[in-house]
Amino acid sequence: MHLLKREDNAAQPAGIPEALPYWDGKLRYPIYSKVIKRALDLLLAIALLPLVFVAMVPIALLVKATSKGPIFYRALRGGYHNRPFYILKFRTMVVGADQYSGTTALNDPRVTKVGRILRRTKLDELPQLFNILMGDMSFIGPRPELLKYTMRYTQEEQCVLWVRPGISDPSSIRLISLDEAVGHDDPEGAYERNILGEKNRMRVAYAKSQSFATDARLMAQTIGCVARKIFGVAPKP
């Protein structure tokens, strides 16, 4: 494992180390992962942009009108080639909520009333279309993690940062109701003890075998899972 030196440290957000781990392993389909997938993401994002923009306008007005604070929430995450980036979401919590915990508990009081609806329907993720257009994310890829977790990645887990992070991946499908999985007593501790390791294993498996067929299947599963969650249909066992 090598170290990736950051040439423009002053331009980086505060708290980012001067050198980050570098993964030099192999992906199963590197041309798809590095070239074809990016082209498909751009084409789909551009096609969806008018529809998403129309949906975002009333949501933005609703967020602004019902709680104090900005419309969007920007959070620092570990990104492609281990370059941290700001993921975009509609703000669903009170301002300053992330100072207490990065994990959302079951029935978390920090979540606003509108935020609960946005989280349930996954509409809070719509602004990530702009992350895709900027090249920070993909539609399908390992969900980006907090830097405090990505800096702990083992040498094997470093491959997760060598494919673009995504809006959905196998772990986000399986754990679509993450707040229920972590409970309300110690959500961050429960996440680290019971969930993080399994999520990382799923991320590694996806990153190493990323392909068009896998992404198409995960896209269909994501749409189905979100639809079932919106309409209150219990997930299949």
C-alpha positions in Angstrom: 0.0 0.0 0.0 1.4 3.4 -1.0 0.6 6.9 0.1 -1.1 9.4 -2.2 0.4 12.8 -1.6 -1.9 15.8 -1.7 -0.3 18.5 -3.8 -2.7 21.4 -2.9 -3.3 20.9 0.8 -4.5 24.5 1.3 -7.4 23.9 -1.1 -8.7 20.9 0.9 -11.3 21.0 3.6 -10.1 21.2 7.2 -9.3 17.9 8.9 -8.0 16.0 5.8 -4.5 14.4 6.3 -1.5 15.3 4.1 -1.2 11.7 2.8 -3.9 9.1 2.2 -3.6 5.4 1.5 -3.4 4.3 -2.1 -4.8 1.0 -3.4 -3.0 -0.6 -6.4 -5.0 -3.8 -6.8 -7.1 -4.8 -9.9 -10.7 -4.4 -10.7 -12.6 -7.1 -12.6 -13.7 -4.8 -15.4 -11.5 -1.7 -15.3 -12.6 -0.3 -18.7 -16.2 -0.5 -17.6 -15.5 0.9 -14.2 -13.3 3.8 -15.3 -14.8 4.8 -18.7 -18.1 3.2 -19.7 -19.8 3.6 -16.4 -18.9 7.3 -16.2 -20.4 7.9 -19.7 -23.6 6.0 -18.8 -23.9 8.0 -15.5 -23.5 11.3 -17.4 -26.1 10.4 -20.1 -28.7 9.2 -17.5 -28.0 12.2 -15.2 -28.5 14.7 -18.1 -31.7 12.9 -19.2 -33.1 13.0 -15.6 -32.0 16.6 -14.8 -35.2 18.4 -16.0 -37.5 15.9 -14.1 -35.4 16.0 -11.0 -35.2 19.8 -11.0 -39.0 20.1 -11.2 -39.3 17.8 -8.2 -36.6 19.6 -6.2 -38.2 23.1 -6.4 -41.2 22.4 -4.2 -39.2 20.2 -1.8 -36.7 23.1 -1.4 -39.5 25.5 -0.7 -41.0 23.1 1.9 -37.7 22.6 3.7 -37.0 26.3 3.9 -40.5 27.1 5.0 -40.8 24.5 7.8 -37.5 24.7 9.6 -34.6 27.2 10.2 -31.4 26.6 8.3 -30.2 26.0 4.8 -32.1 24.0 2.2 -29.2 21.7 1.5 -26.9 19.7 3.7 -23.3 19.3 2.7 -21.3 16.5 4.4 -17.7 15.5 3.9 -17.2 11.9 2.7 -14.4 9.7 1.4 -14.5 9.8 -2.4 -13.1 8.5 -5.7 -9.4 7.8 -5.6 -9.6 8.7 -1.9 -10.3 12.4 -2.6 -12.8 13.6 0.0 -15.9 15.4 -1.4 -19.0 17.1 -0.2 -22.1 14.9 -0.7 -25.3 16.9 -1.2 -28.7 16.2 0.4 -31.8 18.1 1.3 -31.5 19.0 5.0 -33.6 16.7 7.0 -32.3 17.5 10.5 -32.1 20.6 12.7 -29.0 22.7 12.2 -25.9 21.3 14.0 -27.3 17.8 14.4 -24.2 16.2 13.0 -22.1 17.7 15.8 -23.6 15.1 18.2 -23.6 11.9 16.0 -23.1 10.9 12.4 -25.6 8.1 12.7 -29.3 8.6 12.7 -31.2 6.8 15.5 -34.6 5.3 15.4 -37.2 8.1 15.9 -34.3 10.5 16.1 -35.6 13.8 17.6 -33.1 15.8 15.4 -35.0 14.9 12.3 -37.6 17.5 11.2 -41.2 16.6 10.3 -40.5 17.2 6.6 -37.2 15.4 7.0 -39.0 12.2 8.1 -41.0 12.2 4.9 -38.0 12.9 2.7 -35.9 10.2 4.4 -38.7 7.6 4.1 -39.2 8.3 0.4 -35.4 8.8 -0.2 -36.2 12.2 -1.8 -33.5 13.8 0.4 -31.0 12.1 -2.0 -32.2 13.9 -5.1 -29.5 16.6 -5.0 -26.8 13.9 -5.4 -27.7 14.1 -9.1 -25.4 17.1 -9.1 -22.7 15.0 -7.4 -23.0 12.6 -10.3 -22.7 15.4 -12.9 -19.6 16.8 -11.1 -18.0 13.3 -11.2 -18.0 12.8 -7.5 -20.5 10.0 -7.5 -22.3 7.4 -9.6 -25.9 6.1 -9.6 -24.6 2.7 -8.3 -21.5 2.4 -6.2 -20.3 1.9 -2.6 -22.2 4.4 -0.4 -19.6 7.0 0.7 -18.6 6.9 4.4 -17.5 9.4 7.0 -13.7 10.1 6.8 -13.2 8.7 10.3 -14.3 5.3 8.9 -12.6 5.4 5.5 -9.3 6.2 7.2 -9.6 2.9 9.1 -10.0 0.8 5.9 -7.7 -2.2 5.7 -5.5 -2.7 2.7 -8.2 -5.0 1.2 -10.9 -2.4 1.9 -9.0 0.3 0.1 -10.5 -0.9 -3.2 -13.8 0.6 -2.1 -12.3 4.1 -2.7 -11.0 3.1 -6.2 -14.5 3.1 -7.7 -16.9 6.0 -7.6 -19.2 6.1 -4.6 -22.9 5.8 -5.4 -26.4 6.7 -4.4 -27.2 3.0 -3.9 -25.2 -0.2 -3.5 -25.9 -3.7 -2.0 -25.5 -2.5 1.6 -27.9 0.4 1.2 -30.5 -2.0 -0.4 -30.2 -4.5 2.4 -30.1 -1.8 5.1 -32.6 0.5 3.6 -34.1 1.1 7.1 -30.8 1.7 8.8 -32.3 3.7 11.7 -34.4 0.6 12.7 -31.2 -1.5 12.6 -29.2 0.7 14.9 -32.1 1.4 17.4 -32.2 4.5 19.6 -30.0 3.8 22.7 -26.5 3.9 21.1 -26.9 4.3 17.3 -23.3 5.1 16.6 -22.0 2.3 18.7 -24.5 -0.1 17.3 -23.5 0.9 13.8 -19.8 0.4 14.4 -20.2 -2.9 16.3 -22.9 -4.6 14.2 -23.2 -3.0 10.8 -20.0 -1.3 9.6 -18.0 -4.5 9.2 -20.7 -6.2 7.1 -21.2 -3.0 5.0 -17.5 -2.9 4.3 -17.5 -6.6 3.2 -20.4 -5.9 0.8 -18.6 -2.8 -0.5 -15.4 -4.7 -1.2 -17.3 -7.5 -3.0 -19.1 -5.0 -5.2 -16.0 -2.9 -6.0 -14.0 -5.9 -7.1 -16.8 -7.3 -9.3 -18.4 -4.1 -10.6 -20.0 -4.7 -14.0 -22.8 -3.5 -16.2 -25.0 -6.5 -15.3 -24.5 -6.0 -11.6 -25.2 -2.3 -11.8 -28.4 -2.9 -13.8 -29.6 -5.4 -11.3 -28.9 -3.2 -8.3 -30.6 -0.2 -10.0 -33.8 -2.3 -10.5 -33.6 -3.6 -6.9 -33.1 0.0 -5.6 -36.2 1.2 -7.4 -38.2 -1.7 -6.1 -37.0 -1.3 -2.5 -37.7 2.5 -2.5 -41.2 1.9 -4.0 -42.0 -0.7 -1.3 -40.8 1.6 1.4 -42.9 4.5 0.1 -46.0 2.4 -0.1 -45.4 0.6 3.2 -45.0 -2.9 1.7 -42.9 -5.2 3.9 -39.6 -6.3 2.3 -39.4 -9.9 1.0 -37.6 -12.3 3.4 
